[in-house]
Amino acid sequence: MGHALEPGRITFDEKMEIRRAIEEGNIPHAYISANCFAAYFVPNLCQMHTLLPPKEKVHVYADGNVKFTIRKYYLYYLISPSL
């Protein structure tokens, strides 16, 4: 993404740094693109019937069986153990 303008360039550089650290560490991985997540799903808490956040109740579209969790601090540790 060398042609990207800031602030996108900064974001792409950070993502590339994490991706390279994972690949160099031979860590099994799968990349998931979530670039639209914050724009479309976070503001209304994933409520598909409204564009605004709910005031009284949130519907959860799942059975509660968690398949994975994201541990952000671990990815930062891969890049710089001093953090």
Residue pairs with C-beta under 8 A, 6 or more apart in sequence:
1 8
1 9
1 12
1 13
1 16
4 12
17 79
18 75
18 78
18 79
19 31
21 75
21 78
21 79
22 29
22 75
22 78
23 29
25 78
27 78
43 51
43 52
43 53
44 50
44 51
44 52
44 53
44 54
45 53
45 54
45 58
46 61
47 53
47 54
47 58
47 59
76 83
77 83
